[in-house]
Every structure is written in C-alpha cells, then in structure tokens.
C-alpha cells in the first residue's frame, strides 16, 4: 500500500500523519509526490508513524520497504 492509502485507511489528515511520524507537513507532501525522492530514514519515520495507527487497530506493523510508490534519494 502507498502512504496515502495507509493515511486514508487510518482516517488521518496529512498533518496527523506528519505529527505521528515526527516530520513536518512538507515532508509528507514530498513523500506523496511521485516526482520527489525521499531518504530511507524519512520513509522509516513515516512507516513508524503509520505503525502507531496500525497498532491502535491491532494490525501488523510495516517497514518502510512495505510502502509502495516511493522514490529514494539514497
């Protein structure tokens, strides 16, 4: 699943995802833009934020490598 699909499934705004991941909203927009590249460490933070929502729903955790559609800068 993509970041956006997880975000929608969790019922979160982009700001809520940013807060859960400990990143700013611009980072979320960059991660959602298929023309932008993000660092693996940033993708990992976003995955950890998503995991907070998944844990609340008793769903299995993900790794950044499970996120579809990302372009990495490193």
CORBEL-V450644 format. One record per residue. RES is the residue in three letters. PHI is phi in whole degrees, -180 to 180 (NA if undefined). D_CENTER is the distance of its C-alpha to the mean C-alpha in whole Angstrom. Layout:
[[RES & PHI & D_CENTER] [RES & PHI & D_CENTER]]
This chain:
[[UNK & NA & 10] [UNK & -85 & 8] [UNK & -57 & 5] [UNK & -63 & 8] [UNK & -65 & 9] [UNK & -63 & 8] [UNK & -59 & 8] [UNK & -66 & 11] [UNK & -59 & 12] [UNK & -79 & 11] [UNK & 74 & 13] [UNK & -99 & 11] [UNK & -79 & 12] [UNK & -62 & 9] [UNK & -66 & 11] [UNK & -63 & 11] [UNK & -64 & 7] [UNK & -59 & 8] [UNK & -63 & 11] [UNK & -64 & 9] [UNK & -86 & 7] [UNK & 74 & 11] [UNK & -127 & 10] [UNK & -86 & 12] [UNK & -63 & 11] [UNK & -63 & 12] [UNK & -62 & 10] [UNK & -64 & 7] [UNK & -60 & 10] [UNK & -64 & 11] [UNK & -66 & 8] [UNK & -82 & 9] [UNK & -84 & 12] [UNK & -66 & 13] [UNK & -92 & 16] [UNK & -107 & 14] [UNK & -107 & 14] [UNK & -126 & 11] [UNK & -79 & 12] [UNK & -59 & 11] [UNK & -63 & 11] [UNK & -69 & 9] [UNK & -61 & 6] [UNK & -65 & 8] [UNK & -62 & 7] [UNK & -65 & 4] [UNK & -62 & 5] [UNK & -65 & 8] [UNK & -64 & 7] [UNK & -60 & 6] [UNK & -60 & 9] [UNK & -61 & 11] [UNK & -70 & 11] [UNK & -65 & 12] [UNK & -62 & 14] [UNK & -60 & 16] [UNK & -100 & 16] [UNK & 56 & 18] [UNK & -108 & 16] [UNK & -67 & 15] [UNK & -72 & 12] [UNK & -121 & 10] [UNK & -114 & 10] [UNK & -60 & 8] [UNK & -71 & 11] [UNK & -83 & 10] [UNK & -81 & 8] [UNK & -82 & 10] [UNK & 83 & 11] [UNK & -90 & 10] [UNK & -112 & 13] [UNK & -98 & 13] [UNK & -88 & 16] [UNK & -127 & 17]]
